[in-house]
Amino acid sequence: MSDLDDRLIIHVFGETDFTSFSIRREAFEGMPKVFDTPEGDDYVQVIGTLFGQDNWDQLRERKAENGSSFEELVADSLVHLVADTETVNTALQAGHNLIALGVFRSASQPDDTPVYNARFLGISSTTTTDPNAHLDLVRQGIQHAAAFIEDDIEKGKFAPDSVIARMVDPDSAEAEDDGEELVELPQAVFFHEMVTQSGLETVILCACDRDLAAAAGEATDFVVGLVSGIVPTPHGSVGYWLWQVGPDTTHGFTQEQFVDLHAFPSETYDRMKRSDTVRFLIVDRETHENTRAVLLKRDSIGLQEFETMATEVAASEPEADFEAACEHVMNTVDPQEFLRQTREQEQKGKTNLH
């Protein structure tokens, strides 16, 4: 994502429209904070109006008196509005390049003039400027902040029929939660996205049977290790990650994870590799309850080495069939034999990434 290293993407999500603005990071330097001030509120009203009438696509190219397009003027307004806020400063310092800003309708004036309020919905990293690819951050940010947003609605900051109010409707949320509880997670390890105080984060989710999840939660010292490889098959090569979960405990086990070599670059993977640590979560696959979290040092699990080889192999196998390759590995590769061969290769100074 070198082409975005010097950019901060502000994704604006309004009542009826959304888009993303790619802005040079240096534009935010030395700017005073105006968010939550009368000056900042003026910017919010302008942005809310432009993104609240379902006509942004027609307005964005319109020229102002100074010759600038509305899109350029809004980008400049966003710089003034969000500069020196905790959210922007955190993103700049942590190396994130995506910020989601929601601008939603609040209680109208007596003359029915719409009034808007703004709320940050999260920060993350991205490899694209495509606004549609950033909607997940908005949805998860709203879900994460639902309790605070409901409080804002009660205080009149957001109108009860605004888009954000509909997105956090308690009845809808309860129905979704009930449905999710009925779906048992597969016993597997996979990448998962979750919203934390630092924004959207990619974690490794290990869904396992209840007894294993409970044992992991009760263990005093709990270790998780990874052996990764690239396995050739008649259907193309596939990334093969073998997690050793609590290997020195009574309830220790190994679990396979398959990685599509053609899935790079990937926003999900990029978020994980840009962090100093990777969060490994053990979850009861029946209740979805998280019983144990282990922080792994990113460098210790060999992400960069794996990605380098994965990209190289994927380029030589454009017609690979990921699902068929996974099925072939599950039918032909014994995890314990894979571990044994890996140890032998390590003793010979060789890598299992081939």
N, C-alpha and C positions, 0 to 999 in steps of 0.2 A: 504494500500500500504506500509506496514511496511517493506517488503522485498526490497523496492526501496528507502527507506528514506535516506540511506547513499550513494546513487548513483546519478550520473548526466548522463543522456543519451544524447549523441551527435548523432543526425540523420544527416547523410551525403547524400545529393542529388546531383548527378553529371550528366554529359551529357547523360550517358546510364545506369548507375547503381545507386542503393541506398541501404543503410543499416543503422542500428543503433548500436552504441557502448555504452555499460554500463560500466561506469568508476567510481571508488570510488571518492567521493567528496574531500577527503583529498589529492588526487593526484594533485589538482590544487593549493594547498596552497603553498605560497612562490615562485611561479613560476613567472619569469619576463615576461612582455608583449613583444611579437614579432610580433603580428598581424600588417600588413601594414609596415613591415620592410623587408629588403633584406633576413634576416634569415627566417622570416615568409613566404616570397614568395617561398622559397625553399620547404617548407612543402606543400604549396598550389599546386605547380607543380607536386609533387609526388602524392598527393591525387587526383588531377585532372586527371592525367594519369591513375591511377588505376581504377577510376570511370568513365572513358570516352571512354572505348574501348569495352564495353559489354562483359567483361570476368572476373568480380570481383569474381563470384562464383568459378571459376577455380583457381584464384590467392590467395584467402583468406587462403587456407590451405598450400600453398607453403612455404617451410622453407628457411630462410635466412642463411647466413654463421654462424651466432651466435646461430642458433638453434631455433630462434623465428619464429612464423608464420607471414605471411604478415599481417594478421588481428591484431596480437599483436603489430606489428611495427606501423601500421596505428593508432591504439588506442593511442599509446605513442606519435606519431607525433601530433595527435589532441590535446592532453593535452598541449603540448608546443605551438601549434598554437593559441589556443583560451584562454589560461590562462590569467587572469588579464585584460580581455577585459570588457567593460561596460556591454555587454550582459551576460557574464558568472557571473560577480560579482552581477548583478541584480538578476539573477536566484538563486544563492546561498543564497543571503540575503533574498529574498522573499519566499523561500521555493519551487520554481519551480524545476522540475527535468528533463525537456526536452528542448533541444535547437536544432533548425534546422539550418544547415549550408549548403549553396549551393556553389558548386564549378563548375563554368561554363567556357566554352571556350571563349577566346577573340581573337583578331586579330592574325593570325599566323605569324611566322617569315618568312623572305624571302625564307628560305629552307623548308617552310611548316611544321615546327615543331610546334605542338599545344602548345598554351600558355593558362594558366588558371587563373581566378580570383575568389576570394571567397567573399561571402556576407552572413551575418546573416539574417535569414528569420523569426525569431520569437522564443519566449519561451513559455512554457506551463507546464502543469502537466500531468502525465500519470500513468496508473496502469499496463502498459504492456511494454515489450521490443520488441514486434513485430513491425518490420519496416513498414509493410503495414498499421498499425494503426496510424502511424505518418504522413502519406502523406497529410492528411487534413491540418495540420499546414503548410506544405510547400506550398500547393496551395493557402491558404488564405494569407500566408505571402507574396507570390509573387503578389497576387491581391492587397494587402494593399500597397505594395511598388512599384506598377506599374509605377507611374510617375517618381520615382527616378531611376528605372531600365531603363526606356526609355532614360533618360538622360545619364546613364552609357553606353548605346548602342551607342548613338550619339558620345560620347567621345572615343569610341573604347575599353572601358573596357570589354564589352561583344560583341561577334561577332553577326552580324545581323541574322545569321542562327543558332545560338546556341539554346539549348533547352529552356533557360529562355526567349530568344527573342520571340520564337514561343508561349510561354505561355502568354506573355503580348501583343500579336499582336493586335493593335488597332481595326482592322476590326473584329476579332473574339470577342473581348471584347464588341464592340458596338452591335454585333448581339446578344450576350448573354443578354446584358442589355435590348435591345428592346424586346426580348422574355420574360424576367422576368416582364417587366412592364405590359404585357398583362395578366399575371396570378394574379388574385385577391386572396389575402391571406384569409384564413378562419377566421371568427370572433372567435378567440380563444386565449388562453394563452399557450405558449409552451417554452421549452428551446431552446436557439439559440446561435450559436457560432459566434463570431466576433473578428477580430484582432484589438487590440489597441496598444498604444505605449509600453504597458507592456507585449505584446504577445497575445496568443489566450485566449479569455475570454468567459466564459459562462454567458449569460444574460437571463433574463425573458422577453420574447417579448409578448406584449399584442396588438394584431391586432384588431382594432375596426372600426366602421363606421366613416366616415369623420367628422360628426358633433361632435361626442364624442372625437375624436382625436384633433380636433381644439379647443374644449372647454378646454381640458386638457392643451393644450399649452398656453392658455390665462389666466388660473387661477393663482392667486397670491400665495396662499398657497394650496399645493396639497398633499393629504395624500393617501397612499396605505397600506392596511392591508391584512393579510392572515389568514384564518382559515383552518387548514389542518386536514384531517381525513383519516381513512381507512374503506371503506364501504364493508361489506360482500355481495356477490351476489351468485346466484346458479352456476355461472361460475367461482367462485373464488373471492377473495377480490381484491380491486383496490384502489390505492391512490387517494384521492379526495381533491384537493386544491381549495378553494373558495376565489378568490381575490375580495376584496372590494376596488374599484377604485374611489377615490374622493367621499366617502360616504356622506360627508357633503356639497356637491355642487349640483347645479341644474342638471348638466349632469352626476351625479355619477351613477355608475352601478356596478353590480357583474358579474364575469365571471369565469366559471369553468375551471379547468385544471386537466387532468387525468394523473396519474403517474403509470407506470408499476412496480409493486413491485419486479419483477424478473430482473429488469434492473440495479441491483447493484452487483459488483462495476461497475461504469460507468465513463469514462474519463470526459464526459461532466459535470456530477453531481459533480465529485471530484474537478474539477476546481472551481466550484461555492462555494463549502463548505470550500475550503482552503482560500478563500478571507475573509477579515474582513467585507466587504460590498457586497451586491448583487445589480446589476444594473437592475432596472425595466424600460423597454422602452415601451412607448405607440406609436403605429405606425398606420398611416392611411392605412387600408388594401387594398385600391384601388391604391394609389400612392406609397406605401411602405415608405412614408416620416415619419421620426421620429419627433414627435411633443413634447414629454416630456420625461425626464429621471429623475428617482427618485432613490436615493441610500438608500437601506435598510440595517440596521445592520444585519449581518448574524445570530447572536444569537437571535435576536428579532423575527425571523420568525420560529424558532424551527426546523431547519434542522436536527440536530443531533437526537432529540427525534423522528422525523418522520422516519429517516433512521433506527434507532435501531428497531423500531416496524415493519417497512416494511420488513427488513431482517428476522426477527423472523417469521412473518406471511408467507412470501414467502417460507420459508423452510418447512412449514407444508402444503403447497398447490402446489406441483410440477406440477400439471396438469391444472393450472389456464389458462383460455382463456381471455387475456386482452381485446381484441376488443369486445367480447361478454359481458364482465363485464361492460365495458364503456357504451355500448348501454343500458344495463339493468338499470344502474344508471341514465342515461339521461331520461329514460322512467318512472322511479319510484321515483326519489328523487327530491323534490322541494328545490331549493337553499335557499329560505327564511325560510323554515321549518328547514332545516339543521342548519342555523344560530341560529334560536330560540332554538333548542335542544342543540346546543353547549353552548350557554349562560347559559342555565339551568344547564348543567353539570359542567360548570366552577363555578357556584355559590355553587354547592354541593362539589366542590373540586375534581371533576372527570375530566378525559381527554376524548377527542373525538377520540383518537387514538385506536380504537378497532373495 
